[in-house]
Amino acid sequence: MTDKNQKTGKVSSFKKFSDLDRSAKINTEDEVQDQVPAEEFVTRPNLPRDTRKVEVPADTKHLKPRQVKDTKDENEANESQVQFFGKLARLPKNTKASKGFNFLENVKISKSSIWYIMVEKQDNELQMIKYNHKKGVDLAKFVMDLKEYYAAKYKTNARVLEMIQNIYVDGNDKYSRICNIPLVEVDGKKMISKMTEDLIKLLSK
């Protein structure tokens, strides 16, 4: 029993039962009176014995209640962070695509006014989602064309061109992932920032 608890770390200061036999015996008042004269007994302070043992507090982490996020506050925070550019809505970084889509529906954003959703998942990945499935471009094809545009624009820079060619585009007409965006600067901006700005310009109209 002792070894099991020591391995799990749930009880850090567990004593063996044999330790109880070796602990100092505490004299009762009657025993003390038998050993010490009465006139000395009343003047001697009743001080605890110095056992020179340090008590280690038990680990109570598992007893603390887990914090639960307030869904209402989270939705309000997201609403204040959403940016709208014409027909495109840009969500906060690392928002799940499905959550972003549901959020816009929950706050009653009209599909006639917003066609696309954009979110930056990582420092090297962008996601595009069609909020209005009946309007707009084929996202996978559109993003692939944008990649080819960059390849032609920076063809004189061999290093940047190689990185652009390594950009991976995945998805379909309603959803597209732009992965492996190079962590380099072009035209004085990070590549992902340049791509984000260009997508906003092209899809916001």
PyMOL commands that set and color helices and strands:
alter all, ss='L'
color gray80, all
select helices_A, chain A and resi 2-8+18-22+29-35+38-41+61-63+71-81+97-106+139-153+158-165+191-203
alter helices_A, ss='H'
color red, helices_A
select strands_A, chain A and resi 83-85+88-90+116-122+125-130+168-171+175-179+185-186+189-190
alter strands_A, ss='S'
color yellow, strands_A
deselect
rebuild
show_as cartoon
